[in-house]
């Protein structure tokens, strides 16, 4: 038997724009997780990272708690900008 080795093809692609929004200190999402908030279902935006001070939390899971002044880094279409902004400010 001859085993064929699959070649891995990795391409640099950026079909999505990423956006950033800072959570204000009076936001209702503070102290809640992505999962609790149904963030994607409510905004259609995918959180790819959270910047917290000097720390970057890449690919945060559903259990990461939002804190005041976190920067949410997300991808989505143009309508997701307003949806995320409205969501964190309600």
SULJONOR-V66261 format. One line per field, one symbol per residue. phi: phi as a letter, one per 30 degrees, with the letter a starting at -180 (. if undefined). psi: psi as a letter, one per 30 degrees, with the letter a starting at -180 (. if undefined). burial: 1 if it has 16 or more other ideal C-beta (glycine too) atoms within 10 Angstrom, else 0. A space follows every 50 residues. Layout:
phi = ???
psi = ???
burial = ???
//
This chain:
phi = .ccccddccccdbbdbdcbbbcdddcddddiccedddhedddciccdcab cbidcccdhdddcdddbeidcdcbclddddddddedddcd
psi = kkkkkkkkjkkkkifkkllkkkjlfgkffkglleeefheeeffgkjkflk kjbfkkjkhkafgkkklkgkjkkllaleffeeeeeeefg.
burial = 00000000000000000010101000101100010010110010101011 0100000001000101000101110100011011001100
//
